Amino acid sequence: MTVGHPSIAIVVTFFGRAPFWLPAFLLSCRENRDVQWLIYTDLDVSADVPPNVALKRMGVSELNLRSSEIVGTKIEIQVQRRMLCDLKPAYGLIFADDLQPFDFWACSDLDIVWGSVRQFVTDALLRDHDIVSSRSNKLSGHFTLFRNTATINRLFEQIPNVKAAMASSHYAHLDEREFTRYLKERLDSAAPPASPRVYWREEWTTNAAYQKALGDAAADSLWWRDGRTFGHDGRELMYIHFHKLKQSMDTINFRMADSPRAFRINRHGFLA
């Protein structure tokens, strides 16, 4: 880690087949040398993984067992039927041993191309806040950053009926809607320093409506250039979340070892 920076770990859980866009994801991680990724997965990826990405071998059954013990209720994630997202608020406890060296941790996903994380998440921002979201006025399942303290890591336990929701076989939107609702109620009713300091003033990425509005023309491409990401209008973003575009994507014309200086992202895929 760079001396003087508060340390950051970004946590991802992913099970199943490796997505075809993985080289783009890993290349964008590599350019954020002062951020660490921890990916808990059953993927067998041995080549071209940058040093700041750690693949932690784990199966779904092990995650279920560990999560059940930590949360205190029986959790049975079935990847094809129930999303993993409801566990994201608890990552600070579930993966506490691996996260111990870090000042902050974030929950995230694999359908992302990263820009310059530290350009947005500055040292000053981290000094003054306990929770930082990439979305305006709400928490983000693809990037919400938490100060790695016992108090902040246990905030999710205050969400009403959280254990029942985590034990459910259906997605309860704990990571975004329900955690946001709880935080807003707490911020409205509690005076500092009892309230966590939350930053959610800006949109730092591509939301669903943004992606759905993109067409097929060359001008509708999003870009990764030299470790930075840009919208189709040229505005710099912290990262590109392409969850609504990936349904039609099927192409990538480079490997991570090719190390392109730039590539574009559109409805077809990733083209250097």
N, C-alpha and C positions, 0 to 999 in steps of 0.2 A: 504494500500500500504506500501511496505517496505520503511523505512525512508532512504532518500538519493538517491533513484532511481528516475529518471524522470518517471512519471506515463504514462502507456500505456493502451489504450482501443482498442480492436479489434471488428470491427463492421461487423455483418452478417445480411442479409435479407433473409428470407426463408418463402415460403408459400406453403401449401399443406399438404400431409401426412408426418408424422414423419418417417425419414429413419430408417431402421432396425439397422444401425450401430451407432445410436445416443449414446448408452452407451459408446462406444469406444471414440467418440469425447468428451463427457463430462468428462470421466475419465482422458483424456489427458489434458483437460483444468484445472481440479482440481489440478493437480500437478504443475501448473504454478501459484502459489499463489499470486505472485506480478504482475500479468497481469489480466485485467478485460475484459470480453466479454460482448458485448451488442448485443442481438439477437432480431431483429424486426421480428415478426412472428405471424401467426394465429394458431400455434401449441398449443395444450392443454397438456402441460407437467408440472405436479405438483410435481412429486416425483423424488428424487435422482438428483436434480440439485445443483451443488456445489455453494458455496457462491460467487465465483468470476465469475459466469455466471448469467446475468440478462436477463430474457425473457421479452421483451417489447411487449405487446399485440398490434397488428396492422394488419389491413386488407389491401388488395391491393388498395382499393378505397381511404383509408386514405393516403397511401403512395403517390398515384397519386396526390391527392389534395395538400399535403404538398410539394412535389417536384415541382409541377407546380408553386406554389406561390414563392418558393425560386429561382428557375431557371429563371422564367419569361417567360415560354412558356408552352403550354398545353402538359402534359405528360400522356400517357395512357398505363401503363404497363399491358399486359395481359400475365400472367405467362406461359400459355401453348404455346403462340405464339411468345413472345418476351422476351429475357433474361433481367434480372435485371442489368447486368454488366455495361451498359452504365451510370448508376447512381452512380457507385462507386466513381468516382472522386469528386462528389458533396456531399458525406456523411458528410464532415466537416461542411457544411452549413445546409444540410437537418436535421441533428441530433445535431445541435449546442448546444441546451440546455442541452442535456444529456452529451455531450462531454466537456462542459465547465470546469470541474474539472481536465481534463487530459492534460498533456504536449504534448502527441503524440496520434494519432489515426491511425488505419490501416483498410483497407478494406480486407475482406476475404470471405470464403465459409464454408459450412458445411461438405463437403466431404474431411475432413482432420483429421489426428491424429497428435497431437502436441507433439514435443519434448521439449527440454529446450530452451524456447524463449530467455531468458536473457543471455544464454551462447553465443548466436550469436549476439543479439542486446545488446551490452554492453553500459554502461554509457558513455564511451569514444566515441563510435561510434555516439551515440545520441547527444553528446555535439558538435561534429564537422560536423554534417549533418542535413539537413532539410527534406530530403526524403531518405528512405532506402528501397530497393527492394530485394526480395529473389531470383531474377533471374539476370543473367549476361547480362549487357548492355541493359536492358529493364525493364519496369515496369511490375509488376505482379498483376493480378487481384485477386489472392488468398493471397498475402501478399505484400502490399506496405504501408509503414509507413510514415505519414506526420506530421511535426511539427504543432501543433495546434495553428496557428496564422492566422490572417485575410489575410495576404499576401499569405501564402502557400495555405490556404483553397480556395482561389479564383483563383489560377493558372489555373485551368481547363477552366475558362471562356475565356482564351486566345487561346484555341484550335480553329482553323478555323472552322466556321459554326457549333459551338458546340450546339447552341440552336436548329437548324434544325435537327441535328443528334439525339438529345435527344427526339425530338418530333416525330421522325420517328418510324414506326412500326417494323423496322428491326434492328438487332444488328449492331452497327456501330464501334465496337471495340474501343470505347473511352477510356476504362480503361487501355488498354495495347498498342495496335499499335498506335493509334492517339495521346495519351498523351505522349508516348515515342517519337514520331516524333517531336512533338512540343518542348519537353524539349531538345532534341538533337540540334535542330535548335537554340534554345535560348542559350544553353551552348556554341555553336560555335560562336555566334555573340555578346553576351553580356559579358562584363568584370565584375568580382567581384567588389563590393558586389551585383550587380544587379541580378546575376544568383543565383538560389537556389543551395545549396550544396547537390549533389546527390551521393548516394553510391549504385552501382550496379556492383560490381566487382566479385561476386561469385554466384554459384548455390547452394542454401541452401535446395533444395527439389527435388522431383522426377518429371521430366518433362514428356511430352507425349511420346517421343521416348524411354525413360528409361522404362516406364511402358509397352509399347507395346513389348519390347524386352524380358520381363520376361516370363519364361516358367511355367510349372506346377510342377516342381520338388521341393522337400523340400528346396533345396539350393537357390531357387528363392524367398523365403519368405523375406518380410520386417519385421522389429521388433520394437515394443515398449517395453522398459525395464526400470522400475523404473523412469519414467518421461522423458526418452530420446528415440529418434528414430534413427533407423539405416537402411541403405540400405542393399541389399542382399550381398554386398561385405564387410559389416562391417563398412562402412564409416558413421560417425554420421551426421545426417541431422537435421535441425531446425524443420521440420515437414514432414510428408508424405502426399502428395496430391495424392489421388487414383482415380481421375476422369476418367481415361481410364481403370481402373480395375473394377470399380463398375458395369459395364454393365453385368458382369458375376457373380457377388457376390450375395449370398443369405443366408449366414450363419453367425451367431454370437453365441458363446456358453457361454456367460457370461452377467451378468447385471453389472451396475456400482456399485451396493451395494456389489457385490462379490469382488471387489477391487483386481483383479489379479495383481501380481507384473510384469507380462510380458504377451504379446500376440503377435502372428505373423499375418501378413497380406499377403494374396495371392489372386489369382483369384477367390477363392471360398468364401472368407470372412475373419472373425476375430476369431482366435482360441487361447484360453488361455491354 
